[in-house]
Amino acid sequence: MKEDKHQETMQLYNENSYIKCFQAKVVSCSEQTSTKEKHLYQVVLNATAFFPEGGGQPSDIGILGAAEVIDVQELEGVIYHTVTAPLTVGAEVTGEIDWNRRFDLMQHHTAEHIVSGLVHKNYGFDNVGFHMGTDAITIDFNGVLSENDIRNIEWLANQCIYSNVPVKIEFPSAGKLKEMEYRSKKELTGNVRIVTIPEADVCACCAPHVKYTGEIGCIKLISCQKYKGGVRITMLSGNRALQDYNKKESSVSEISNLLSAKLYEVQDAVKKLKDENADLKLTLFNLQKQLLIYKAERIPADDSYIIFDNDISPALLRSYGNLLTERCQKVCHRFFKAIHFINTNDSLITSSSIL
C-alpha cells in the first residue's frame, strides 16, 4: 500500500449502498506488481462506491474504466483500488460494481447482525468471530447454545425478516454515541457508523447493508459445533439458502427413489437398511468363522507349514491363528491380505521348512 498522502476518499457506499455505477476522477495510479504474466496497478479516486475490505466483509470487485477491480483496501480514509490496467491521472472514469456479489454480501452481513443481535439479546453471548466465505457464513459466540436455542434464534431471525423492518444507518454525535448501547468488539471514538435493526440489533459496523430486512429473503442456520469454549454457527441466507435447500432436496429425492420410499419416510427407510446390513454382516461373520474351522481341519497336524491366506479378513485373523495353534503346535502361520508377487490359485501353500 502506497504511503503517499491523499485527501480522504468520498465513500459513496455510506451515502447509498445501492449505487451500482458511478463517475469519479483518478487521483493517482501507480504500478503495484509487475511480472511477465501480470501487471497490477493501485488507483486512488476522489470518490468511490467500491467497498474496501472491512467489518468482516470482503471488498467489492468490478470494473473501473477499462480495468478490472480485483481488490479494494482502505488506509487512513484513503481507498486504494487494485486494478489490472493503468488509468490516466485526472481522467473521469466509470466504476461498475459486481452487483450480484455485493447484494449477496449485503444480505448475509445484515443477516449476521440479526442473528448476533438476537443471540446477545436472548442469551447474553457475544459475537467473537465472523467470516464471510464463498460458500457460507460462520459466526463464533463465546457461549454454548443448545439445539433448541439454535432453532429459537433461527425462528426469531426469520420473524424479523417477515416484519420487513428498515435497517437504519447513522453517524451519531459523540454525545449521543456515549449514551447508546450497541455491540462492538472494541471501544470506538470519532465518526462511528451505527447500524440499527429494530427489535434485533444495534451494532457499530462499516459495511453496506440492505435497506429492509425483507430483502434478506430467509435465514437458515445449517450447523452448530463447539468451538473454543463456545460455538461456531454456520449460516446461509438469500439465494445461497435457496440453492442449499434445492441441493439437499435433490439429494433426498434421489435417495427416496433408490429406496422406493416417500420423501418424508427416507430417514426410517435408511435406518431399516442399516439394520438389515448389520444383520447380514453378522451372518457373514458367523459363516466365515465356520469356514475357518473347516480350513483348519484340512491342515495335517503332523508336519510344519508356512501358510499364506489372502481371503481372511483382519477381524478373523486372530481366531484363525488360535484354531491352527490348537490343531498343531508346530504350525508357523503368516497371513497376507494383499501379496501381489504370489501367483497361485490355492489359498494354502505348504512347506516342510519353518521361517
N, C-alpha and C positions, 0 to 999 in steps of 0.2 A: 504494500500500500504506500503510495507516494505521500510524502510529508509536506509537500508544497502547501502554503496557506491559501485557502479559498474561502470565499464567502459561503455561509451555510446554504445548502440546497433547499429550495422551497419544496416541501413534502406534500404533493398534491393528493396522495392517498389518505392523508389525515383529513383533508377537506372533503373528499368524496372517495370512498373505497370502491365505487363502481365505475371509475374512469378507466376505459379500456384503451383509448387512443388520445394522445396529447402532442402538443408542439412545444419545443424547448430549444434553447440556444446552447451550443457547445462551448463550454468554458475552457476546457483543456482536453488534450488527448496525447497520451504517451504510450510507447511500446512497453508492454509488461513482460511478455515472454516471446522468444523467437527461436524456432528450431527449423529444420528442413521441412518438417511435416506441419508445423503450426506456428501461426503468428497471432498473438493476443494483445489487445490494447486496453488501456484504462481510461475511461471517459468520465468527465465531470460535466454536468449540465447545470443551468441556473435553476431548473425546476424538474421534477420527475414524479411520475406515478408508479414507477417501479419500486416495490417494497424491498428494502435490504433485509438480509437475514437477521432475525432477532425475535425475542419473545417466545422462542421455541418453534417459530415458523420459518421454513426455508425462504430464500429470496425468490422474487419473481424472475421469470425468463421471458424472452420475446424477441422483438425486432426493434432496432434503433437505426433509422436511416436505412442504409444498405447492409448493416451489420447485424449479426445475431447476438443477443444479450444472453450470456450463459451464467452470470453470477452478478450479484449486487451486494455491496457492503457499505456500512456507514462508519465514519470516524469523525468524532467531534463535530457532528452536524453536517458534514460533507458526505455526499453519497457518491460512491465510485462504482461505475458500471464496467464489468469486464466484457469486452466485445471481440468479435472475430475479424473486424476490419477497421482501418483508421477512419476517423471522422474529421472534417475540416473545422478548426477552431474558429468560432464566430458565426458559423453557419446555423441556420434554423433546421432542425431535424424533426421527424415524426417518430414518436415511440408507440409501439403496439404491444400490449401485454398479452401473454398466453392466457386468455381469459378462462378457459375451461379448467386449467390447472389452478389459477388464482381462486376461482369460485369454490372449487373443491377444498382448497386450504382454508378459505373463509368459513365454509360450512363446518369443517372439522374443528377449527380453532374456537368458533363460537360454541360448538357442542361441548368441547373440553371445558370451557368456562362454566357451562350449565352443570355438568357432572361434578366438577371440582367444587363449585359453589354449594351444590346440594349435599355433597359428602361432608364439607366443612360445617354447613348449617345443621345437618341432622346427626352427625356423628363426631364432629369436632376434630377431624383429621385434616392435615394439610397436604396439599399437592407439593411434593418434594422433587418431582422429576417428570418431565414431559418431552415426548419425542414424536414428531410427525414423520412417519415413514411413508414410503411409496405404496405400501400395502395396507397398513393400519396405523392407528394412533395408540401409544401407550402412555399411561398416567401412573405415577408411583405415589402412594399415600403412606404416611408414617403411622398407620394403624391397621388392624386386621378387620376385614369385612367378611361376614358370612355370606353364603349363597342367598339367603333371604334378604340380607342387606343390599346385595348387588341388584336383585330383582326389584326391590323397592326404589332404589336410586334410578334404575332404568325406567320404571313406570312414571316416577315424578318428572324425570327429564323429558319424556315424551308428552306429558301433560303440559309442560312449558312450551313445547313446540306447537301443540294443538291450540294453545291460547294465542299464538301469533303476536306476542308482545314485542314492542320496539326495543332495539338494542341501543342504548344511549351512550354516546361518546362525548366526553367533556374534558376540559383542562381547567380544573378548579383553581381558585386563588390559593395562595399559601395558607391564609387563614381558614378557608373552607376545608382545604385538604387536611389540615391538622385536626379538624373536628370529625372528619369522616372515618367510618370503619370500612376498611377494604382489605382484600387479600393482596399480599405482596411478599416475595421471598426475601426482600431486603428493605431497609428503610430508605425512602426516596425523598428528594427535595427538588426544588426548581419547577420546571414545566412538566408536570406529571399528567399523563393521559389515563383517565379512569373510564372503564367500560362497565356499564350497569345493565343487568338483565333483571327486571322486576321479579321478586319472589324467588330468585335463584342465586344471583351472584353480583358482587361489586368487587372489581379487581383492577389493579394497575396493569396496563398492557399497551404495547406499542403497535400491535399488529392489526391489519384490516379484519373487519367482521361483517356479517350480514346485517341488513337493516332491521329485519324482523325474524323472530325465531322460527316462524313457519317455513322460511326458506331453507332451513336445515333438512327438512323432509322427515327424517326419523333418526333416532339414536339407538344403536344396538351394542350392548356390552357383550362381546363374544367370548371373553375368557378372563379369569382372575386367578392369580397364583401368588403364593407367599414370596416376598422379596425384601431382603434386608430389614427384617423385623416388622414389615408392613405388608402391603400387597401391591402388585402391578396389574392394572386393568388394561385390557386391550379393547379398543372401541372402534366402531365404524359408524359413519353417518352418510346421509345423502345417497348419491349414486353408488358409492362403494358398498354401502349397506345393502342396496338392492342387488348389486352384482353378486355379493356374497350369498344372499338368500337364493338367487337363481342358481348359483353353482351348487349349493347344498341341496336344493330341491331336485336338481337334475341327478345328483348322486343318489339320493334316496329313491327316486323314481326308478333308476337303473337297478338298484338292489331289490326294490319291490318286484320288478319284472323277473329278475333272476330267481327270486324265492317264491314267485307266484303268490305274493301276499299283498294285502291292501296297504296303501301308503302309511296309514296310522297304526298298522299292525306289524311293521317291519321289525321293530325292536323285539317283540315277542318271537317272531319268526327266526331272527338271528340267534336269540337265546336258545330256542329249541334246537337249531342246527348245531350250536356249540355243544349242547348237552349230548346230542347224538354222536358228535365227533369224539367227545371224551369217552363215551361208551365203546365206540369202535376201537379207539386206541387201547383201552383196557383189554378188550377181547383179543386184539392183535398181540399185545404184550404177553398174555397168557398162552396163546398159541406158539409164540416164539420160544417161550420157556419150555414148552413140551417138545418142540423141535430140538432144542439144545440137549435135552435129556436123551433123545433118540441119537443125536450126533455123538454124544459122549459114549454111549453104549456100543458104538461101532468101533471105537478105538481099543485094540487088544491091550490087555493090562500087563503083558509080559515083555514089553520092549520099550525103547526110548524113542521119542519123537520130537521133531520140530514141527509145529503146527501153524500153518498160515490160513487164516479165515477172513475173507473180505465181507462176509454177509452178516456179521453180528453187530448189532447196534451198541454204542458206547454204554447204554444203560444196562446191557446184559452181559458185558464182558466179565465182570466180577462173578456173576452167577455161573457162567461157563467155566471160568477158571476153577471155581470151587468144585464143580462137578468132575472136572478132569483130575483134580488133585485127589479127590475121594476114590476115583477109579484106579489111578496108578500113581504112586509116589514118585516114579522116575520121569514122569512126563514134564518136559520143559515147553511151555506154551508161550507163543508170541502172536499177538493179533495185530493185523494191519488193516485199517479201514480203507486206505487208498494206496496200494502199491502198484505203480504203473509198469514197473520193469518185470513183473511176474506175468508170464503168459501161460495160463493153464485153465482148463475147463473144470478141473476138480477143485472143490473147496478145501481139500486137505492134501498136503504133501508130507510124506513120512520119510524119515531118515534114521539110520541106526546111530548117528552121532549126535551128541548133545552140545549146544552152544553154551 
